[in-house]
Amino acid sequence: MKDHLDKSDHIGRRMFMKILLGTGAAIAASLVAGPSAVIYLEKRSYKENIKYRLHTLANFDTSNILVVYFSRSGSTEIMAENMADNLKANLVRLNAPSYKLGYLGWLNSMRDAYFKIPSNIDPEKLDLSKYKLILLGSPIWLYRPAPPIKTFIKKNKFTENKVILFNTYNSKFTDEAIQEMQDLIEKVGGKFADHIHINRNRMLNQISVEELISKTKELVNKRKEFWL
Ligand SMILES: Cc1cc2nc3c(=O)[nH]c(=O)nc-3n(C[C@H](O)[C@H](O)[C@H](O)COP(=O)(O)O)c2cc1C
């Protein structure tokens, strides 16, 4: 009788271990597979965006309009370049190496967006005093503009410049997050004037780069008069 109980106990323990290991393996696989798919699609998107970069963008150093942007996989960059081209604006890219494409960069992006951790950006400060109009661009991370653009705003002195916020995203941002950006811009001396955004749609159904460019042109042409 005791032998029988020991045996069934042993089988029970083995079953439990198998279930535990199986569940652990399934969780580990989903933790790797989900982000891996996202990273693969981001890299594909980056490669596609590169083909549409405006390498011939003129130098508008003397302009009183400035476009400052951060971009990880190149979509906000396409939007920023086309806006700068259309508005004959000076263009500055914020580099943030800890968010570069790949698994580690993605983890850092998620962590800093979630915990609202300021970013290491380059350049950190710019002389904004000569600009009448400043356009600040960023992707949306966890429903709000990504940390680098927020860090840039906090680190700089705005001098009553008119400020436009622009974003690219895949599905959703919150109005509270945009209100928070408006409050922040006004706190550092800027005059928040507008928010424009382009929804690229969910990862497997995203708009083409040509569509992104034509939507950008449409938005700028519609609002240019109001901005200037
Ligand atoms: C860490 C991370 C979080 C994101 N969170 C959101 C989100 O909350 N809502 C959304 O619509 N898109 C989200 N996205 C998608 C990006 O906003 C979208 O792909 C954007 O166009 C990328 O711009 P970029 O190519 O300039 O980096 C997220 C992307 C990353 C990397």
The ligand as a Tripos MOL2 file, in Angstrom:
@<TRIPOS>MOLECULE
LIG
   31    33     1     0     0
SMALL
NO_CHARGES

@<TRIPOS>ATOM
      1 C1          8.9080   51.0410  -27.4250 C.3       1 LIG1
      2 C2          7.7940   51.3620  -28.3950 C.ar      1 LIG1
      3 C3          6.5360   51.6300  -27.9310 C.ar      1 LIG1
      4 C4          5.5030   51.9740  -28.8270 C.ar      1 LIG1
      5 N1          4.2680   52.2840  -28.3140 N.ar      1 LIG1
      6 C5          3.2850   52.6910  -29.1630 C.ar      1 LIG1
      7 C6          2.0230   53.1090  -28.6610 C.ar      1 LIG1
      8 O1          1.7690   53.1550  -27.4590 O.2       1 LIG1
      9 N2          1.0650   53.4860  -29.5460 N.ar      1 LIG1
     10 C7          1.2740   53.4560  -30.9080 C.ar      1 LIG1
     11 O2          0.3670   53.8000  -31.6570 O.2       1 LIG1
     12 N3          2.4830   53.0850  -31.4130 N.ar      1 LIG1
     13 C8          3.4960   52.7110  -30.5810 C.ar      1 LIG1
     14 N4          4.7260   52.3430  -31.0810 N.ar      1 LIG1
     15 C9          4.9380   52.3870  -32.5390 C.3       1 LIG1
     16 C10         5.6430   53.6650  -33.0250 C.3       1 LIG1
     17 O3          5.0350   54.8160  -32.4580 O.3       1 LIG1
     18 C11         5.5540   53.8180  -34.5570 C.3       1 LIG1
     19 O4          6.0270   52.6800  -35.1910 O.3       1 LIG1
     20 C12         6.3020   55.0510  -35.0300 C.3       1 LIG1
     21 O5          5.8460   55.4310  -36.3040 O.3       1 LIG1
     22 C13         7.7960   54.7840  -35.1060 C.3       1 LIG1
     23 O6          8.4610   55.9770  -35.4480 O.3       1 LIG1
     24 P1         10.0020   55.9920  -35.8360 P.3       1 LIG1
     25 O7         10.1260   55.1130  -37.0770 O.co2     1 LIG1
     26 O8         10.2840   57.4070  -36.1630 O.co2     1 LIG1
     27 O9         10.7910   55.4630  -34.7210 O.co2     1 LIG1
     28 C14         5.7570   51.9970  -30.2300 C.ar      1 LIG1
     29 C15         7.0460   51.7080  -30.6830 C.ar      1 LIG1
     30 C16         8.0680   51.3930  -29.7890 C.ar      1 LIG1
     31 C17         9.4530   51.1080  -30.2980 C.3       1 LIG1
@<TRIPOS>BOND
     1     1     2 1
     2     2     3 ar
     3     2    30 ar
     4     3     4 ar
     5     4     5 ar
     6     4    28 ar
     7     5     6 ar
     8     6     7 ar
     9     6    13 1
    10     7     8 2
    11     7     9 ar
    12     9    10 ar
    13    10    11 2
    14    10    12 ar
    15    12    13 ar
    16    13    14 ar
    17    14    15 1
    18    14    28 ar
    19    15    16 1
    20    16    17 1
    21    16    18 1
    22    18    19 1
    23    18    20 1
    24    20    21 1
    25    20    22 1
    26    22    23 1
    27    23    24 1
    28    24    25 2
    29    24    26 1
    30    24    27 1
    31    28    29 ar
    32    29    30 ar
    33    30    31 1
@<TRIPOS>SUBSTRUCTURE
     1 LIG1         1 GROUP 0 **** ****
